Amino acid sequence: MSAIELERPIRNPDLDSPPLMTKRARWLVLLGFVLPGSAQLLAGNRKLGRFGITATVVLILAGVLTVVGLLAARADTLTLFTNSWFLFVLTWLLVLYAILWLVLGFDTLRLTKLVRVKPNWRVPIAVISVLLTIVPAFGAAWAATTVASTRGLLDDLFAGAPAVEPVKGRYNFLLLGTDAGADREGLRPDSISVVSVDAKTGQSTIIGVPRELANVPFSKSSPMAKMHPNGFGVGPNEFGEWGGCQVGRCILNGVYAEAELFYPELYPNAKKQHSSPGIEATKEAVEGATGLDIQFYVLVNMDAFSQLIDALGGIEIDVKERLPIGGDQYQNGVDGWIEPGKQHMNGYTAQWYARSRYGSAAGDYSRMERQRELQAAILAQMNPTNVLARFQDIATAGKQLVETDIPSSMLGRFVDLAGKSREFPPVNVELVPPAVDPENPDFATIQKLVDQGIVKATPKKEGKQ
């Protein structure tokens, strides 16, 4: 039997047999979808077919290697997938594969020779062939767009600095919340927290630091410590025997404006480090207060929270007390109320839930707690399915929401830790009355409370209870 006879049903079919041509057309469409390029290899241009099959096999192998990498070397794999150059190459590979799929799909439709197929099968085969061509190609194009958006977001947000090692087995992040817009010079952070994460397990401690904390000592290496050797605004200092500072009220959230407006020359490298004089000075003040080495900062624009929450489809909050939307301490100008109970909030309502200054018995301390509750609710909505479904909107909101000096080279490591952290509830340490008096704080007590919180979020060594 000759090779031509073996190939006859597919490559050299009987064109005058509609049943045979119909069966052949169905098989070509099916094979072309399952293994792009196989239709060309069997019935068309063999070079194109081999190229299509090779590209598909490479894509499948890349997917398998990715899964194996996530299982065996998760942090390294995630680091690769957050590398800007890798994402650039991946974007264009996906675009090219989408084009290749279109070429192979429509060429497969040509090879079916629809005019020789049974009349009642011509439209179904054509429709199925087009759908099986366009839908996967559209999926590859969407993936390419998503990867490109990811690359743009990462390039905009994260610094191109080298990786940093953990301090005493932990990474410490300063989290600043502010209502200020693009002009950051005179801002006073609305909320101040430290997130301390175990470098192996992802277990975290969230330390709420009162923005009105007085007499804050700067870390010993801080250039601000020379001006305020006894604490921020505490005399004697450069302002006189009785102390003082440039911003009037010498409390923790005034440190930013003090350095940013009056002493930017103390931090000549701040901009190169993706930071600012105000942020660096605030970081050093929090280090002095808590005794922790702060390696990174994250500045969150509370005004952009609304857009992010809407992009996520809203968040779930269990409201403990009735809170006003707008208005003052006398409830003048209140636009509405946030009622107690479980609520699905949109961005506008959630923003006021975190921002409302009045209506709480504990005042500003309740507001601090609500802001951290809101942050936790947002993280809960940041699950892979939701993020992928709404990625473009989330990426747009993210560029307006966050500033940070976290190195892009460490993103894979931190994404891995974030995944691990879901296994452990965070340990919350609130430096508020009665344990801490913000107006007359005992920093030895503060550091003791911080140490206790860190110990609770640190895995016990084997053999110790």
N, C-alpha and C positions, 0 to 999 in steps of 0.2 A: 504494500500500500504506500503510495507516494505522500510526501509532505503536504502537497496541495490538497489531496483528498482529506487528510487529517484536519487541515485548517478550513476546509470548505464550509462547514456550518457557520463559522464566524467571519473569517477573512474573505472567503469566496463562496458566499451562500447562493442558493438557488433563488434568484431575484423574482422568479415567476411563482414562488410558493408563499402566499400571504401568511399561512400558519407558521411556517418556518421563520419568516422575517419578523413576525410579531414576537415569537419566542426569543429570537436573537436580540431584538430591540430591548425587551424587558431585561435580559441578562446583561447587556451592555450598560444600561442605565444603573442597574444595581451594582455591578462590579465597579463602574466608574465612581460611584459614591463611596463604597466600602474601601476601595484602594485606588485613589485617583491616579490615573496613568495606565491602569490595567486595560481599559477599553482601547486605548491607542496601541498598546503592546500587542493586543490580540487582533485588532481589526483596522488599525490606522498607522500613523507615523510611529515607528518603533523607537526612534530617538526621543521624540517627545514623550512617549510612554515611559521609557526608562528614566528620563529626567523627572517626570511626575512621581513615579514610584519611589525613586531615590529621595526626593524632597519629602515625601510623605513618611517614609521610614525614618529619615533623620528627625522629623518633627515628633514622631511617636517615641523614638529613643530619647529625645530631649525631655519629653514629658515623663518618661519612666525614670530617667536620671534625676529629674527634679524631685519626684516623689521619694526616690531612694535618698537623695540629699537631705530632704526635709526630715526623714526618719533617722538618718545616721549622722548627719552634720547640719543640724537645723540652723544654727547661728551663721555658719559660713555660707550656706545656701541663701539665706535671707540677705546677708551682706552683698552677695553677688547680685541679687535681684533689686538692690537699692543703689547699685553703682550706676552713675549717670551714663558712662560710656556703654556699659552693657545694655541699659535700657534703650539707648539710641540705636544700637545695632539690632536689638530685638524688635523695635518698632518697625524698622525697614524690612526686616525678614518677614514679619507678619503681613506687611503691605504687599510684598512681592509674592508671598504665598497666596494671598487673597486674589491677586491678579492671575496667578498660575491656575488656581481652582476655577476661575471664570473661563479661562482659555480651555482647560481640559473639559469642563462641563459642557460648554457649547459645542466643542469639537465632538464630544460623545453624542450629542443630539444629532449632529450632522451624520455621524457614522451609522445611526439607526436607520437611515433611509426611510423616513416616515411614509413617503409616497408608496412604498412597497408593503407597508403594514396594513393589517385589516382595518377598514375604515372606522369601525367602532372603537379601535384601540389607539388611533392616532392622537386624538386630543388628550386622553389620560396620560399617555407616554410623554407627550410634549410638556404637559403641565408638571408632571412629577419630575421630569428631567430639569426643567427650569427652576423648580423649587429646591431640588437637591443641589443645584448649582449656586443659586443666589443666596439662600439662607446661610450655608457654611461660609461663603465668601464675605457676606455681611458680618458674620460673627468674627471672622479674622480681622476685618477692617475695624470693627468696634473694639476688639482687643488691642489693635495697634493704636487707636485713638486713646484708649485708657492708659496704655503704657506711656504714650507721649505726654499725657496729662500728669501722670505720676512723676515722670522725669522733670517736667516743668515745676511741679510743686516742690519736689525735693531740692532742686537747684535754687529755688527762690527762698526756701525756708532754712536750709541747713548749711552750716559752715563747712568749708573745705579744709578742715584742720585735721591733724593726726589723731589717732585714737588715744584715749586716756585710760590709765589703769584705775581700778577701784581703790578706795582708801579704806583700810581695815575691812576689806571684803564687801564694801558697799559703794553704790553710786548715789550721790546726793544732788538733788535738783531744787533750785529755788523757783517757786511758782508764784508769779506776780499777776494779780488781776487788776485791770484799770479800765476806766471809762474814757480815757483820753483818746483822741484821734491821732492823726498823723503827726501833729506837733507834740513831741514827747517832752520838751524841755522843762516845763513846769509841773509835770504830773506828780501826783501823790498816789502811790499804789493803793487801790481800794481793798485788796485782800493780799495777805502774804502767808505763804505756806512753804514748808520744806518737805519734799518727798524723798525718803531714804529707802533704797532698794537693795536687797541682798543680791550680790553679783552672780550667785549660783542658782538660787531657788526662785528669785523674783518676789519673795516676801517683802512687803513694804510697810513703812511707818509714815503716816501723814501728820506733820506737826503744824498745827495752826498757831501762827505768831500774831499777836495783836498789833494792828497798825499803829496804835497809840502807845506802844511800849516806850517808856522814857529811859534816859540815862544809858542808852545802848553802847556797850564797849565795842570798839572795832578790833578786828583780829590784829595780832602784833605786827604782821607784815604790811598792813594797810597804810598808805600814805596819809589817810585821814586821821590815823591814830596820833600822828605828830601834832595835829591841830587840836584834837580832842583826846588827850591822853587819859582822861578820867571817865570817858563816856561822852556820847554826843550831847553837846551843850552843857556839860558839867564843868564847873570851875574848880580850880583855875585852868584856863585854856588860852588860846590866842586872843580871845575876846575880852579877857580880863579876869580878875580874881573871882567874880561871881558867875563866870561862864557866859554862855549864849551861843547863838549861831546866826547865820545869814537869813534863814527862812522863817524866823520868828518863833514858832513853836517847835522846840527841838525834840521831836518824837521820831520813831522809826520811819514812818512813811514820808518824813521830810528830808531824809538823807538823800534820796534820789535828786530832788531839786537843788539841794545844797551843792552836790558835786557837779551836776549837769550845768547849772547856771553860773556858779561862782568859781569852781576849781576844776574845770575840764582838763587843765594842763597836767594835773596829777595822774591822768590816765591816758597818756599819748598813744598807746597801742590798742585802746578799746575798740575803735572802729574796725581795725584790721582783724580783730578777734570776733567780729560779728556781734559786738556788744556796745556799750556806751558808758561814759563816766558815771552816770547816775546808777546804772545797773550794777557796775562793779563795786561802787561804794556801798550800795544796799546789800550786795552779796557779802561783803566783808563785815558789815554790821550784824547781819544774821549769823555769820560764823562766830563773831564774838559773843553773841547772846546765847547761842545753842551749843557751842563747842564743837560743831561739826564742820568739816571741810566741804564747802560747796563747790562742786565741779562745773555745774551747768545751770543755766537759767532758762525759764520759759515765761515769756511775757504774753499774757492772754488779754486781748481787747474784748472787754465785756460787751461792747456795742455790737460786735460781730457774732456774739453767741446766738442772737436771734436768727440770723441767716443760717448758721450751722445747724441749729436745732430744726428749723424748717426743712433744711436739706436732708436731715436724717428721718424726717417724717414725724417729728414730735418726740417727746419723752414722757415717761411715767414718773410721777412724783406723789408721795404720800404726804399731803399737807397737814401739818400739826396744828396750825393756828390761822385764824382769819387775818389776811394781809391786804392792805390797800394798794391799788394801782395808781401811782401818782400821789399828789397831795403833799401836805406838810405835817408837822407834828400836831397841828390842831385839826387835821383832817379836812382842810380847805383844799378844794380843787381835786378831790379824789375822782378818778374816772371809772372806777369799778372796784370789785373785791375778788380776791382769791379765797375761795371757801375751803374749809377743812375737808379732808378725805382724799381718797385716791383719785388723781386726775391725769388725763392725757393732755399735756400742755403744748401749745404751739410756741414758736420762738418769742413772740411778744410777751405772752403771759409768763413764760419761764424766765425771761430777762427781768421782769419786775419781781418775780419770786426771789431772785438772787439779789436784786438791787434795793428792794424796799427797806427804808431806814426806820420806819415807824410801825407801830402796831405789835411789836414783840416785847414781852416782859423783860427779857435780857438785853434788849437794845442791839447794839452793834455786834455783840457776841453771838446772838442768834443769827444775825445776818452772815457772819463768818461761817457758821455751821451750814446755813442754807446754800451758800456758794459752793462749799465742798460737796454737799448733797447733789447739787446740780451737776458738778463735774463728774461725779460717780454715775449719775443717770445718763449723761452723754456717753461715757465710756461703755455703759451697758448696751447702748444702741449701736456702738461701733463694732457690730459683729460682721463677719465676712460677707454674708448674704446681703445685708442691708447696705454695706459700704459699696459693694460691686454694683448693686442696682441703682444707687444714687451717686455714683462716684464723681461725675462731672460737677454736680452742684456742690458736693462736699469739698472737692479740690478748690473750687472757686472761693468758697467760704473760708477754707483753711488759710489761703494766702492773706486774707484780711484779718484773720483771727489771731495768729501766733507769730511771735518773733523768738528766736532762740539761738544759742551758740553751740548746740549739740552738733558734733561733727558728723557729716554724712557717712563717714567711714564706720561709724558705730551704730548706724540705724539697724542693721541686721541683728546685732547683739541685743539692742533694746527691744526690738519687736519680739525676739525670742523670749526675753525676760517678761515682756508684757503678757505673752501667752501663758507662761508659767505662773504669773502672779494671780491669774484667775482661780487657781486652786486654793488660794489663801485669802481670807478676809483681811483687809488692811487694818493695822493697829492705829487708832486715832489718838493723838496727844493734843489736847487743847490747853494752851497756856493762858488760861483765863481765870478770873476769880471763882472760887475763893483760893485756889491753889497758888495763883499768881496775881499780884496787884500791879497792873500795868503802869500806874503812876509812881510806884515806889518798888520796883521789882528786885527780887533777890535772885541774882543770876546763878548762884550756886544751886538753888532750888530748881530753877529752870533747866539747868544742865542735867541735874539728877533725874527730872521727869523725862527729859529727852533720852537719856541713857536707858531708863527703864522701858520706854517704848521701843527702842532699838533692840534691846534684849528679847522682848516679846516677839519681835519679827525676825529673829535670827534662829536658824535651825540648830537644834541641840546636837552637840557632838555625841557620837556613839559611846554608850557606856555611862552618859550623864543624864540625869533626870531633871 
